[in-house]
Amino acid sequence: MQFSSNELYLLINQQRPLWLAFADLSGANLIHANLSGANLVHANLSKTKLRETNLSGVNLSEADLSGANLSDANLKGANLRDANLRDAYLKGALYNSQTKFPIGFNPKNVGMILEA
């Protein structure tokens, strides 16, 4: 499913938690959005602008984040297992000990910041 700008605005401003599993949000501008706790399993977020977005506690397992800009995003407690992070920009993004990454992924190598 793909959303118009108006539909996307209404969707991200509704009560939590958001259920966006399998949604196509590719190329969307979600800068500064609050998506905390959302279910984005298998979502297409390729080339999406997620700079400074609150993604704490979000389930992004098997999501496509290729080419997405997640700089300075809050990924504390997020599940990124099996997510496609190819060419994703993650510099300054926050993570903690609860954040789950794809096997072999090193957050420090891409400039992410560990917070307690």
N, C-alpha and C positions, 0 to 999 in steps of 0.2 A: 504494500500500500504506500502511496506517496501523498504528501500533504501540500496544500497551498500555503502561502505565507500566513494568511489569516487563520487557517485551521491549525497550523503549527503553533502560532501564538496562543490560541485558545487552549490547545492541548497541554502545553508546558505550564500554563497558569492555572490548571485545575488542581483539585486536591490530590494529595499523595496517597499511596504510591502510584506512579505511572506504569502502565503496562504497555510497553512498546516492542515486545518480542516480535522479531521478523519484520519490523517496520523498515521502510526505505526512507532514510533521512539523508541520503547522500547529497553532499554539497550544501546542506542547510547551514544557515548562520545562527548558531546557538550560543554566541558569545555572551558571557555573564548569566546564562540560564541556570536555574536551580533544578537539576534532575536527580537530586539525592534520593537514593532508595529505589530508583526506577529499574524495571526489568527490561533490558535491551539485548537479551539473548538472541543471537543470530541476526541482529539488526545490521542494516547496511548504513554505516556512518562514514563511508569513504569520502575523503576530501571535505568533510564537515568541519566548520569553524567552531571549536569547542574551547577557545581561549578563555581562561578565567572562569570556567564553568564548574559548578558544584556537582561532582559525580561521586560524592562519598556514598559508600555502600551500594553502588550500582552494580548490577549483574550484567557484565559485558562479555560473558563467555561465548566464544565462537562468533563474536561480532566482527565485522569488517571495518577496521579503523585505518585502512591504508591511505596514506596521504593526508590524514586528518591533522588539524592543528590543535593540540591539547596543551599548549604552553600555559604555564601557571594555573592549570586546572587542579582541582582538589580530587584526587583519586584515593583518598584514605578509605580503606576497607572495601575497595572495589574488587570485583572478581573479573580479571582479564584472562583467565585460563583459556587457552586455545583461540584467543583473539588474534586477528591479523593486524599486526602493528608495523607492517612494512611501510617505510617512508613516513611514518607518523612523526610529528614534531612534538616532543614531550619535555623540552627544556623548561625547568622551573616548576614542573608539575609536582604536586605533593603526594607522597605515599607514606604508609606506615607498615607496621609488622603484620597487619591484618590484610593488606593488599595482596592479591594473588595474581601472579604473572605467568605468561606462557613458559614452558620448560626452556631453560637456556637463556632467558631474557634477563639482562642485567640493567636495572633502572639507573644506576650510577653512570653507566656508559653513554646514556642519552641525556644526561644532565638533570635527572629527576632529583628531588630533595626529600630525604627521609625525615619525617617528623614523628615525635613520640605520640 
